[in-house]
Each structure stands twice: as structure tokens, then as C-alpha cells.
Amino acid sequence: MSKKFRLISALITALIISSIISFIMSLMNSGMNAALIGVWLRSWAIAFLVSFPLSCLLPPVIQGFLKRRGLE
């Protein structure tokens, strides 16, 4: 896999997962009201800023850990 492919894959994964989780958590905490979209978009931005770097950095670390344990 190329670095470009891994970066795009991590970007798309982070966008989708952070949007879904942040929406569910915003809905649970705020309820269905007029402020929901604003609360969700703010939460999504924060969640994406956390999830994108993690989705780039963690897979190689986890894969290396599993390889060292013989779990390829």
C-alpha cells in the first residue's frame, strides 16, 4: 500500500467515524432540539482533529505490536 492510499484511507475513515460518533453523542447529550446541528458540527470538528492523527499513527504501531507477538 502506498503512503498516499493509507493517508486517504485514514482521512475517509476518520471523517465517517468521527461524524457518526459525534452525532450520536451530541444527540444523547443535547436531545433533538434547534441547537443540535451547531453542537454536532463543533463536536465533529473536535472529534476529527483527534481521530485523523490517531488513524494515521495507530495502525502501524498496532501492526508492529501484533507482528512481534506472532499474530500476523
MOHU-V802940 format. One line per field, one symbol per residue. burial: I if it has 9 or more other C-alpha atoms within 8 Angstrom, else O. Layout:
burial = ???
This chain:
burial = OOOOOIIOOIIOIIIOOIIOOIIOOIIOOIOOOOOIOOIIOOIIOOIIOOIIOOIIOOOOOOOOOIIOOOOO
